[in-house]
Amino acid sequence: MLAIRKAGEEIDKDKYGKVVDEVVGEFKSDLTVTKDGVEKLSKYLKKDWEKMRKAIA
């Protein structure tokens, strides 16, 4: 449990918030740019999931 908590603390919540804000703002005007933002968010999520998976193992 402690390893999960520590791994969770290493996740940059501001990074996610910034990308989500960009995607929501861009969604209103440009679908192509939104796709780029979603891909960036996906990359961050995969990277942080690996951190969590390693902490659990």
N, C-alpha and C positions, 0 to 999 in steps of 0.2 A: 504494500500500500504506500509506503514511504517513497519507493522508487517511482511510482505513478505520480504522486504529488510533485516530486522534484522535476520529473519530465514535463509535467503540465505547467510548472512555473517557468520553464524555459521557452514555452511557446509565446511568440510575440503577438499579443492580442491587438496591439495598435496596427501592426502590419495587415492583419485581416480586416480590421475596421476601415483602413484607408482603401484597400482594394474593393471592398463591398460598397463603400460610398462612391467610388469611381464608377463601378459597374452600374449602380442604380442611377446615377446621374447621366451616364452615357446611354443607358437603355432607352431613355426618353427621346434620344436624337439619332443614335447611330448603332445599328445592330452589329456591324463589323467590329467596332471598337469594343463593344460589350463582349463579344466573343473572345477578344484578346484578354480582357479582364478576367473572364471566367476561367480561361486557360491558366492564367497566372495564379488565381485562387486555387485551382485544382493542383497545381504544382506545389504550392505551399502546404496544402492539406496532406498530400502524399508524403512529403518530406517530414512533416510533424507526426504523421501516423507512424512512420518508421521509428521515430524517437520513442513514441509511446510503446510500440511493439517490443522494442529492445529493452525498455524498462520493465516490461511485464515478464519477459523471458528469463 
